[in-house]
Amino acid sequence: MVDIHTHVLANMDDGASSYEESLQMIKMMELSGIKNVVATSHFDVSKQDIEEFLLKRSESLNATRQILVDQNINVTLLSGCELMFTPQLAHVDLAPFTIENTDYVLIELSTRYDNPSLLQTFELIIGNGFIPILAHVERYSYLISDSSRIVELINQGVLMQVNVKSIDNEKYPYIKSMFKNNLIHLIASDAHNMKNRAPNLRKELVSESIYKNMNAVISNRLIEISQPSKLKKIFGKYI
């Protein structure tokens, strides 16, 4: 399996607090059958310095990879980033932020504020040659309440990722319906630590199509998209 969304790099963001915790997280992932882990530390191009971030990430990646070799951990650690959405992304070279030199780039939205330029910005990003993956799509209430927008984004070329924890959480009663209506393409742990946000990607959650999609991302192959449909309710329940 592949975990495309994690915060295993030490001292980069609100993820792993030390190299020791990074090692513990990756060991736990290995035990779950994960062979490739993408380190997607948070970054905001509108607020942070790009060169400073890339240098810091490179140092942390190299140090962590060496630890994995020294500890005989059979997991490949891949570079990536979780970019905060901003219209500026359409005017920045996103190549350094993609998942291990592929065309795929992980982007998160504000959970509180909608952005009127969402569709236009993603259109420009795709026009620049990148394939956006929208991180934890289930968190954006303004998209869930008008899921025709999710359908529009998917038809545009944006992929949707959901967190494992959300699948098990009754706070998100629409998850099953999202799968049923082809609104989810990828599952990931979004692991941050060994406490309340530990690695939790499980084999039983990964269907054959999701498995293929995971590997397509790191192999830089196109993902086959089934026709999406907006969410529907009957008597207040998602179907």
ABEGO torsion letter per residue (X at the ends): XBBABBBABBGABABBABAAAAAAAAAAAAAAGBABBBBBBBBBAAABBAAAAAAAAAAAAAAAAAAAAAAGBBBBBBBBBBBBBBAAAAABBAAAABBGGBABBBBBBBAABBBAAAAAAAAAAAAAGBBBBBBGAAABAAAAABAAAAAAAAAAGBBBBBBAAAAABAABAAAAAAAAAGABABBBAGBABABABBBABBAAABBAAAAAAAAAAAAGBBBBBBBBBBBBBBGGBBX
